[in-house]
Amino acid sequence: MTSDAVFDTQAEKVKTNLSVAQLGCFIRLCIESDIFPKENKKQLISVFANNFSTTNRTNLSYGSLKNHQYQPENSAIDKLKSTILKQLKLLQENNFKFYQKCI
């Protein structure tokens, strides 16, 4: 696909390696850390529900993501902590400079 290709709204959803619970927790984390403004919470949950799939679900419900965002499971929190620590390690090791050279 080229950069000027038109996005097909009926195309496959973006696959994540997260569960629904982890994705809901991720959404909350993005809002609480000011990546996305709190005013856009409903819209953001809707965008994720309509455009993403998880490890076990192709179709996500707005209500399920909303519930997991408001009441994250401890296991989802632990998984995101592990993922964030991995991301920090990647940043500290300057792996992004190497990645940019490969693009």
GIBEL-V10152 format. One record per backbone hydrogen bond with DSSP energy under -0.5 kcal/mol. NH is the residue of the N-H (numbers start at 1). CO is the residue of the C=O. E is the energy in kcal/mol with one decimal. If there is no record, write none. Layout:
NH&CO&E  NH&CO&E
This chain:
5&2&-1.7  9&7&-0.7  11&8&-2.0  14&51&-2.8  16&53&-1.8  23&19&-2.6  24&20&-2.5  25&21&-2.0  26&22&-2.4  27&23&-2.4  28&24&-2.0  29&25&-2.5  30&26&-2.5  31&27&-2.0  32&28&-3.3  33&29&-1.9  34&31&-1.5  35&30&-2.5  36&30&-1.5  40&37&-1.8  41&38&-1.7  44&40&-3.1  45&41&-2.5  46&42&-2.1  47&43&-2.5  48&44&-2.3  49&45&-2.6  50&46&-2.4  51&47&-1.6  52&48&-1.8  53&14&-2.6  54&57&-2.9  55&18&-2.0  60&49&-0.9  60&58&-0.6  65&61&-2.1  66&62&-2.7  67&63&-2.5  68&64&-2.5  69&65&-1.9  70&66&-2.1  71&67&-2.6  77&73&-2.2  78&74&-2.5  79&75&-2.1  80&76&-2.3  81&77&-2.4  82&78&-2.1  83&79&-2.2  84&80&-2.8  85&81&-2.4  86&82&-1.9  87&83&-2.2  88&84&-2.6  89&85&-2.1  90&86&-2.1  91&87&-2.2  92&88&-2.6  93&89&-1.8  94&91&-1.3  95&90&-1.8  97&94&-1.0  98&94&-1.0  99&95&-2.2  100&96&-2.2  101&97&-1.2  102&98&-0.9  102&99&-0.8  103&99&-0.7  103&100&-0.5
